[in-house]
Amino acid sequence: MPKSNQSSQVRAAEATKDRVRVFQSAAPYKVLDDYKIKNTELPLYDFGKLQIAKSKITRGIGLTVKKAHVVKQYTAPDAERMVYFVQREQKQEGQAWTQIDMVAMDPQSGQPVQETIGYTFGQASEVFSQSTQLIGFISDHEFLYTTVVNADQEWVYQVNKMNIAQKTVTPVMELFRYEAIPSNANATPVLYSAVLTPDKKHLFIRDSISGVTTYDLQTGAKKWMIIGSNEIRSGEHFETLGNSGIGIYGANRYQSDLTWIDMNEGTTRQPFASEQGFVDPGTDAKGKVMYYNFTYDRGADNILKGENRTLLLSSGVQLVDFKGNLLKRFALPKDSKDRLEFGGYSESKKAVILHQYTIATNSKGAAYKKTVNWLIGDMSTGTMLPLKKVDVPDNWDKNDIVFGKICIEPYSPAAEAQVFVNVTENSYYMSRWKTTQVALHQEEDVVMFVDVMSKRVFSSSFTRPDLIVAAFSYKKYNWDNQDFGWMSGRWMARYQTQPEGDKIFFFQIN
């Protein structure tokens, strides 16, 4: 940024303390043209149009984004296309130009769509990249995103709307402006996370200026939710629970004073405050039910610690509605040596899948969860029924199967166990796939997962989870990037980081 004699400052144009600027009836604009018009005194680096080379590969399509790197990957709501944020950067004398292009690809049409969505000049290129995030889709072809825009000596942090079909960018809201001290780039504001609420009327943003904050998209009304949340502190717990519209924040993990945030309404409460022990809230894989695992006390033996993660060794499960009101409770007696945790949820049966286990020690002397049984808990009566274990599922109907998962130990990167419960036969099959990413497509009877160790993608099913096959067996497509996207028509997408430009692959799985 150009040098300034003023102190760093944050302000919002045309804003009050509790309201930010909303661009009413704004016209679409071209990002690069806008930079040139508004910043005549700032230098310009012309990256040129993003070059995308398309190639045909076995069972799919390949794209290479030349001299650019994929920084984020998203799946459109209709699952027809993948959306990538692709970055290019040019450094010079401690400054950098950062350009981010959107690339959308529908493998069935085979034609990528691209448009520049961000262009920023300044010292803090990593901050600009992190602060450019897709907030959420408002339709199959439109999404909101955050970005940082130069305005002479200021950086403007704002929300834009991208229309993929029309390739237009439209300003929506200005969050704040920042004028930097050249010698203190570390103070440059950063957007940690940004989410569009399920009602599509509010934004839920955490940044280094305002902390956890909600914004009304229509009025610009701003509401600070958590005091002091502008800094990420060691030991804190912050997450948004799937697509539930619920956020959780606490200074310490597992403490009962965790704050429950309703992102739609912009309200907070502490529904766990009456618990005498530790709590660990969450939602099921499909976001249909809320729960928290709990302990009876706060003894150190209730937490299993690894180098990079911890596990709560709970004695029961409390179901909660989406307003934080307590529902049915399932628990083992206080004197039981066994433990109990949430494993999954059956919406059709209104029943909870519960994992009963004990703490055992492996050959290396490390503690882990040893399964005693899987149970199904009736949310009407509160009763728990043990399930029958099967080694080879026989004649299972995909519509009768509920998927669940738990974490066995906190030491390795892929320590999850998966369970497939037949709620009609009251039976279960348990697997130990070494994965942290499972994609469920019940209507197609497909389950996909990435094996962390081999870096390969495998396919299984709800009806025969005992059988797995490699989604593709070509070693040249095995790489460090673990994430994959799943689209309709059984298309799967992965990308590979390369020095001269990342490669994006689309495979059709049989």
VOGU-3710 file (C-alpha; in Angstrom, 3 decimals, decimal comma):
1> mpksnqssqv> 0,000/0,000/0,000  1,142/3,601/-0,451  2,741/5,049/2,627  0,544/6,942/5,032  1,446/9,179/7,946  -1,809/8,378/9,692  -2,321/5,612/12,229  -4,035/2,445/11,120  -7,771/2,748/11,416  -10,908/0,804/10,721
11> raaeatkdrv> -14,121/2,426/9,634  -17,230/1,632/7,681  -18,309/4,016/4,960  -21,860/5,343/5,382  -22,188/3,179/8,487  -23,101/3,544/12,127  -21,919/1,454/15,016  -24,743/-1,058/14,516  -25,236/-0,813/10,763  -23,090/-1,181/7,651
21> rvfqsaapyk> -23,544/0,014/4,104  -25,795/-2,010/1,806  -25,465/-1,327/-1,927  -29,061/-0,736/-3,010  -29,864/-1,549/-6,660  -26,156/-1,718/-7,457  -25,050/-2,340/-11,016  -22,725/-5,237/-11,920  -19,093/-4,323/-12,501  -15,856/-5,785/-13,813
31> vlddykiknt> -13,334/-6,263/-11,022  -10,238/-5,299/-13,008  -11,874/-2,265/-14,604  -13,051/-1,114/-11,185  -9,498/-1,302/-9,796  -8,131/0,778/-12,668  -10,804/3,459/-12,314  -10,643/3,826/-8,514  -6,892/3,477/-8,024  -5,160/5,674/-10,558
41> elplydfgkl> -2,205/6,227/-8,205  -1,664/2,552/-7,449  0,482/0,340/-9,690  -1,200/-2,260/-11,851  0,068/-5,703/-12,786  -1,673/-7,323/-15,733  -1,913/-11,069/-15,178  -3,820/-11,499/-18,415  -6,792/-13,770/-18,852  -6,556/-16,972/-16,820
51> qiakskitrg> -5,359/-19,669/-19,202  -7,211/-22,963/-18,788  -5,989/-25,936/-20,780  -8,515/-28,712/-21,240  -7,553/-32,312/-21,850  -9,274/-35,645/-22,147  -8,227/-38,293/-19,648  -9,279/-41,877/-19,118  -12,848/-41,857/-17,804  -12,953/-38,097/-17,472
61> igltvkkahv> -11,813/-34,539/-18,159  -8,714/-32,644/-17,066  -8,178/-28,914/-16,634  -4,887/-27,115/-16,010  -5,009/-23,562/-14,636  -1,707/-22,242/-15,923  0,529/-20,374/-13,432  -2,340/-20,389/-10,922  -3,350/-22,348/-7,842  -6,671/-23,567/-6,487
71> vkqytapdae> -7,262/-22,095/-3,039  -10,857/-23,177/-2,420  -13,299/-25,730/-3,858  -17,111/-25,735/-3,593  -20,009/-27,834/-4,922  -23,059/-26,010/-6,323  -26,421/-26,800/-4,642  -27,764/-28,656/-7,680  -24,557/-30,728/-7,785  -24,261/-29,966/-11,490
81> rmvyfvqreq> -20,933/-28,102/-11,226  -17,894/-27,432/-9,108  -16,734/-23,908/-8,283  -13,055/-23,120/-7,723  -11,350/-19,986/-6,447  -8,054/-19,820/-8,327  -5,253/-17,465/-7,273  -2,362/-15,786/-9,047  0,211/-13,658/-7,273  3,021/-11,333/-8,349
91> kqegqawtqi> 5,478/-10,004/-5,749  7,698/-6,948/-6,024  9,717/-5,126/-3,349  7,686/-6,344/-0,409  4,349/-5,741/-2,110  2,150/-8,121/-4,070  -0,698/-8,149/-6,534  -3,227/-10,884/-5,811  -5,859/-11,886/-8,354  -8,538/-14,487/-7,703
101> dmvamdpqsg> -10,644/-15,916/-10,512  -13,735/-18,037/-10,233  -13,751/-21,164/-12,381  -17,018/-23,110/-12,607  -17,089/-26,449/-14,365  -20,001/-28,666/-15,351  -18,352/-31,885/-16,559  -21,460/-32,885/-18,504  -21,172/-29,777/-20,699  -17,386/-29,892/-20,575
111> qpvqetigyt> -16,991/-26,105/-20,768  -15,456/-24,128/-17,882  -16,803/-20,680/-17,003  -14,337/-18,127/-15,594  -14,497/-14,603/-14,231  -12,215/-12,454/-12,068  -13,797/-11,942/-8,634  -10,938/-10,350/-6,674  -7,916/-8,135/-7,320  -5,914/-6,547/-4,489
121> fgqasevfsq> -2,572/-4,759/-4,154  -0,657/-4,628/-0,868  1,653/-6,406/1,533  -0,737/-8,934/3,057  -1,407/-11,290/0,137  -2,165/-14,231/2,457  -4,767/-12,144/4,259  -6,412/-11,189/0,957  -6,563/-14,814/-0,112  -7,991/-15,987/3,219
131> stqligfisd> -10,518/-13,150/3,268  -11,878/-14,105/-0,160  -14,415/-16,785/0,693  -17,604/-18,162/-0,784  -20,234/-17,402/1,865  -23,088/-19,408/0,397  -25,235/-20,054/-2,654  -28,471/-18,088/-3,020  -29,452/-20,149/-6,088  -27,908/-22,858/-8,244
141> heflyttvvn> -26,142/-20,168/-10,313  -25,517/-17,377/-7,791  -23,385/-17,127/-4,690  -22,240/-14,488/-2,218  -18,575/-14,086/-1,395  -16,291/-11,825/0,613  -13,326/-10,033/-0,891  -10,905/-7,152/-0,298  -10,946/-4,142/-2,644  -8,406/-1,328/-2,948
151> adqewvyqvn> -9,709/2,226/-2,527  -6,609/4,395/-2,800  -4,939/4,129/0,630  -7,651/1,911/2,100  -8,671/-1,715/1,815  -12,414/-2,270/1,624  -13,735/-5,562/2,977  -16,991/-6,232/1,224  -19,549/-8,808/0,140  -20,263/-9,364/-3,557
161> kmniaqktvt> -22,699/-11,493/-5,539  -21,455/-13,650/-8,396  -23,812/-14,834/-11,122  -22,157/-17,782/-12,850  -24,567/-17,916/-15,799  -24,219/-14,209/-16,604  -20,579/-13,882/-15,419  -21,407/-10,733/-13,437  -20,127/-9,426/-10,096  -22,423/-7,134/-8,079
171> pvmelfryea> -21,547/-5,374/-4,793  -23,878/-6,271/-1,918  -22,489/-4,929/1,365  -19,473/-3,084/2,733  -18,278/-4,577/6,020  -15,500/-2,113/6,908  -12,518/-0,173/5,569  -8,953/-0,344/6,790  -6,002/1,988/6,343  -2,707/0,270/7,054
181> ipsnanatpv> 0,519/1,232/8,738  3,179/0,129/6,207  5,484/-1,202/8,918  2,796/-3,331/10,551  1,328/-5,656/7,950  0,636/-8,204/10,679  -2,211/-5,996/11,875  -4,066/-6,266/8,556  -7,633/-7,464/9,273  -8,561/-10,966/8,202
191> lysavltpdk> -11,909/-12,685/7,717  -11,619/-16,033/9,492  -14,937/-17,470/8,347  -18,133/-16,360/6,616  -21,415/-18,263/6,315  -24,785/-17,508/4,732  -27,474/-18,484/7,237  -30,073/-21,110/6,238  -32,781/-18,431/5,894  -30,498/-16,693/3,326
201> khlfirdsis> -31,248/-13,356/5,007  -28,202/-12,982/7,227  -24,430/-13,319/7,140  -22,516/-14,921/10,011  -18,944/-13,671/9,927  -15,938/-13,918/12,213  -13,099/-11,487/11,592  -10,184/-9,966/13,474  -11,980/-6,615/13,889  -15,531/-7,373/15,054
211> gvttydlqtg> -15,199/-11,003/16,071  -18,330/-13,149/15,686  -20,944/-10,906/14,077  -24,216/-11,229/12,174  -25,370/-8,904/9,388  -28,844/-8,410/7,936  -28,535/-8,538/4,146  -31,528/-6,251/3,597  -30,906/-3,499/6,151  -27,207/-3,819/6,943
221> akkwmiigsn> -28,017/-4,164/10,651  -24,934/-5,426/12,471  -24,949/-7,366/15,722  -21,892/-8,300/17,753  -22,429/-11,790/19,148  -19,346/-12,692/21,214  -17,184/-10,072/22,967  -13,471/-10,763/22,527  -13,902/-13,237/19,666  -11,879/-11,065/17,262
231> eirsgehfet> -8,760/-12,961/18,369  -8,345/-16,707/17,952  -7,134/-17,923/21,325  -5,369/-21,127/22,273  -7,787/-23,765/23,540  -10,948/-22,031/22,311  -13,766/-23,877/20,559  -15,606/-22,312/17,632  -17,593/-24,025/14,900  -20,743/-23,820/12,839
241> lgnsgigiyg> -22,662/-27,080/13,058  -23,244/-28,244/9,497  -26,207/-26,489/7,857  -28,140/-26,209/11,110  -27,809/-22,437/11,444  -26,201/-22,970/14,843  -22,775/-21,773/15,945  -20,882/-22,814/19,079  -18,271/-20,687/20,832  -16,357/-21,191/24,065
251> anryqsdltw> -13,073/-20,053/25,585  -12,337/-23,681/26,471  -13,392/-26,902/24,795  -15,963/-29,078/26,589  -16,927/-26,473/29,204  -20,647/-26,169/29,975  -20,564/-22,370/29,558  -20,299/-22,740/25,777  -22,377/-20,151/23,940  -25,073/-21,373/21,553
261> idmnegttrq> -25,550/-18,947/18,639  -28,724/-18,913/16,542  -27,378/-17,453/13,295  -30,826/-16,840/11,767  -32,146/-14,854/14,730  -28,850/-13,408/15,924  -29,407/-14,581/19,494  -27,231/-16,394/22,012  -27,912/-18,615/24,983  -26,133/-21,150/27,183
271> pfaseqgfvd> -28,293/-24,291/27,189  -25,572/-26,482/28,723  -25,012/-24,348/31,838  -26,810/-26,770/34,175  -24,492/-29,678/33,309  -22,094/-30,616/36,112  -19,595/-32,230/33,770  -18,113/-31,638/30,321  -20,181/-31,287/27,119  -19,402/-31,814/23,420
281> pgtdakgkvm> -22,180/-30,581/21,068  -22,732/-31,604/17,478  -25,209/-32,542/14,766  -25,805/-35,731/12,792  -24,412/-36,243/9,270  -27,554/-34,883/7,591  -28,097/-32,009/10,022  -31,472/-33,334/11,195  -30,858/-33,424/14,937  -28,717/-31,615/17,516
291> yynftydrga> -27,111/-33,298/20,505  -24,330/-33,096/23,023  -22,312/-35,842/24,657  -21,853/-35,245/28,393  -19,962/-36,510/31,446  -21,135/-36,567/35,051  -18,116/-34,661/36,350  -15,077/-32,744/35,144  -12,398/-35,240/36,056  -9,277/-35,358/33,886
301> dnilkgenrt> -9,980/-39,023/33,092  -12,955/-37,897/30,994  -10,664/-36,497/28,291  -8,370/-38,513/26,041  -5,553/-36,313/24,728  -3,483/-36,695/21,582  -0,893/-34,385/20,102  -3,315/-32,419/17,932  -6,766/-33,352/19,178  -8,738/-34,505/22,210
311> lllssgvqlv> -11,734/-36,787/22,687  -14,426/-36,537/25,346  -15,128/-39,873/27,045  -18,807/-39,275/27,708  -21,346/-41,197/29,777  -24,461/-40,064/27,952  -26,150/-38,199/25,127  -28,610/-35,324/25,408  -30,793/-34,497/22,385  -31,521/-30,816/21,762
321> dfkgnllkrf> -33,853/-29,004/19,377  -32,600/-26,223/17,104  -33,551/-23,582/19,668  -31,390/-25,184/22,334  -34,282/-26,752/24,267  -33,520/-30,104/25,878  -35,263/-33,196/24,496  -34,674/-36,886/25,301  -31,639/-37,976/27,327  -29,803/-41,300/27,100
331> alpkdskdrl> -27,249/-42,214/29,743  -25,401/-45,030/31,485  -25,426/-45,232/35,299  -22,863/-43,071/37,105  -21,041/-46,129/38,407  -20,795/-47,814/34,991  -17,300/-48,525/33,689  -18,607/-48,240/30,117  -19,053/-45,041/28,157  -21,779/-43,843/25,769
341> efggyseskk> -21,675/-41,404/22,824  -23,714/-40,228/19,851  -23,172/-42,179/16,644  -25,978/-41,231/14,242  -29,670/-40,514/13,793  -32,593/-42,175/11,979  -35,152/-39,573/10,959  -37,670/-42,192/9,797  -37,546/-44,086/13,095  -36,999/-40,996/15,267
351> avilhqytia> -34,226/-42,941/16,892  -30,631/-42,228/17,898  -27,691/-44,514/17,136  -25,536/-44,839/20,255  -22,026/-46,229/20,666  -21,290/-48,039/23,930  -17,614/-48,599/24,616  -14,956/-49,088/27,233  -11,424/-47,692/27,485  -8,784/-50,250/26,511
361> tnskgaaykk> -5,029/-50,124/25,887  -3,384/-51,178/22,628  -0,046/-52,946/22,132  1,783/-49,605/22,272  0,247/-48,690/25,599  -2,095/-46,047/24,154  -5,710/-45,788/25,288  -8,536/-46,167/22,773  -12,284/-46,770/22,606  -13,140/-50,469/22,465
371> tvnwligdms> -16,664/-51,114/21,218  -18,957/-52,970/23,606  -22,100/-52,594/21,535  -24,131/-50,344/19,292  -27,575/-49,349/20,551  -30,658/-47,676/19,136  -32,342/-45,140/21,391  -36,071/-44,467/21,013  -36,703/-40,707/21,236  -40,314/-41,285/22,282
381> tgtmlplkkv> -39,723/-43,627/25,198  -36,059/-43,053/26,020  -35,336/-46,789/25,932  -32,096/-48,206/24,503  -32,079/-51,457/22,512  -28,844/-53,357/21,706  -28,268/-54,020/18,006  -27,145/-57,297/16,470  -23,766/-57,325/14,755  -23,497/-58,788/11,238
391> dvpdnwdknd> -20,304/-59,478/9,315  -21,915/-59,842/5,872  -25,046/-57,730/5,250  -27,681/-59,760/3,421  -30,552/-58,372/1,347  -30,375/-54,947/2,912  -32,588/-52,179/1,512  -30,726/-48,864/1,136  -33,707/-46,968/2,568  -33,452/-48,883/5,854
401> ivfgkiciep> -29,825/-47,956/6,479  -28,536/-45,193/8,754  -24,894/-44,161/8,626  -22,966/-43,172/11,723  -19,377/-42,599/12,734  -17,240/-42,142/15,831  -13,568/-41,431/16,549  -11,637/-44,285/18,183  -8,500/-42,467/19,362  -6,866/-39,013/19,104
411> yspaaeaqvf> -3,385/-39,979/17,958  -3,604/-40,768/14,231  -5,014/-38,619/11,395  -7,662/-41,177/10,411  -9,005/-42,922/13,504  -12,699/-43,022/12,685  -14,957/-46,045/12,694  -18,112/-46,154/10,585  -21,353/-47,963/11,305  -24,209/-48,903/9,005
421> vnvtensyym> -27,381/-49,634/10,967  -30,357/-51,479/9,520  -33,161/-49,900/11,549  -35,711/-52,433/10,260  -33,719/-55,510/11,315  -32,031/-53,853/14,331  -28,614/-54,955/13,083  -25,355/-53,183/12,248  -22,148/-53,536/10,273  -19,041/-51,709/11,507
431> srwkttqval> -16,079/-50,695/9,322  -12,693/-49,101/9,992  -12,000/-47,131/6,834  -8,938/-44,944/7,308  -10,609/-41,733/6,260  -11,703/-38,307/7,388  -13,967/-37,627/4,406  -17,032/-39,741/3,619  -19,601/-38,683/1,016  -23,064/-40,238/1,341
441> hqeedvvmfv> -25,419/-40,587/-1,645  -28,196/-42,801/-0,380  -30,534/-42,449/-3,358  -27,794/-43,825/-5,619  -26,668/-46,378/-2,984  -23,146/-44,943/-3,133  -20,666/-44,176/-0,360  -17,345/-42,567/-1,306  -14,309/-42,060/0,901  -10,636/-41,099/0,694
451> dvmskrvfss> -8,148/-43,488/2,259  -5,701/-41,210/4,093  -2,808/-43,665/3,922  -2,970/-44,582/0,238  -4,462/-41,211/-0,840  -6,924/-43,089/-3,013  -10,682/-42,763/-3,340  -12,816/-45,836/-2,736  -16,447/-46,612/-3,380  -18,846/-48,694/-1,294
461> sftrpdliva> -22,604/-48,794/-0,694  -25,278/-48,676/1,988  -26,459/-52,181/1,153  -23,017/-53,844/1,049  -20,640/-51,732/3,131  -18,434/-54,802/3,551  -17,382/-54,466/-0,088  -15,146/-51,618/-1,304  -13,656/-50,986/-4,722  -11,164/-48,395/-5,942
471> afsykkynwd> -12,946/-45,515/-7,645  -9,970/-45,429/-9,991  -6,720/-47,340/-9,824  -4,362/-45,046/-11,719  -1,393/-44,167/-9,515  -0,736/-40,905/-11,311  -4,010/-39,619/-9,780  -2,891/-40,366/-6,194  -1,803/-37,144/-4,526  -1,648/-35,252/-1,263
481> nqdfgwmsgr> -4,879/-33,306/-1,746  -7,450/-35,245/0,270  -10,646/-33,421/-0,709  -12,989/-34,458/-3,471  -16,271/-33,079/-4,745  -19,270/-35,174/-5,788  -21,663/-34,158/-8,551  -24,753/-35,576/-10,202  -24,242/-38,173/-12,894  -21,661/-39,873/-10,635
491> wmaryqtqpe> -18,991/-37,329/-11,447  -16,213/-36,831/-8,919  -13,728/-33,945/-8,847  -10,249/-33,632/-7,351  -7,437/-31,156/-7,837  -3,680/-31,538/-7,691  -1,196/-28,809/-6,739  1,549/-28,345/-9,309  4,364/-25,719/-9,459  3,435/-24,437/-12,924
501> gdkifffqin> -0,314/-24,519/-12,397  -2,769/-26,779/-10,608  -4,584/-29,614/-12,338  -8,297/-30,274/-11,843  -9,722/-33,676/-12,715  -13,298/-34,847/-13,250  -13,866/-38,590/-13,195  -17,097/-40,414/-13,936  -17,526/-43,308/-11,521  -19,302/-46,403/-12,770
//
